[in-house]
Amino acid sequence: MTRILVVDDRDDVRQVLTGLLVSEGYEVVEATDGLQVPDKVRRHRPDLILLDIIMPVMDGFNVLKMLKKDPESRAIPVIVVSGASSGVNVDRARLLGAADFLVKSAPPDVVLGRVRWALSEARVSAT
């Protein structure tokens, strides 16, 4: 089963994303801040990460840097999901290695389409 790590400090956002992904047959693991991500990645080996950028403790940009520097997590695609969708944030996320950037208000069909795309791209890259 495909496993997705959802990282967001807001319970309501995690619940919506988790519900959507579970309804499509994905297994979901959640983290409430960036500091939890390394342990969750090691323990659960997600196939994809949905990552907020504005979080307390450690923001998503620092999490993304950390993930892409680590050989164990470098190949895991990361989709940044944020309400802070300025061009600067989108560009920075992509420069740091994000596979995609979604606004939190994106409709469910768009979220699922991007998730499927990122997972299919990861499988193509792995072969």
Secondary structure, DSSP 4 states (H G I P E B T S, - for coil): --EEEEE-S-HHHHHHHHHHHHHTT-EEEEESSGGGHHHHHHHH--SEEEE-S--SSS-HHHHHHHHHHSTTTTTS-EEEEES---HHHHHHHHHTT-SEEEETT--HHHHHHHHHHHHHHHHHHH-
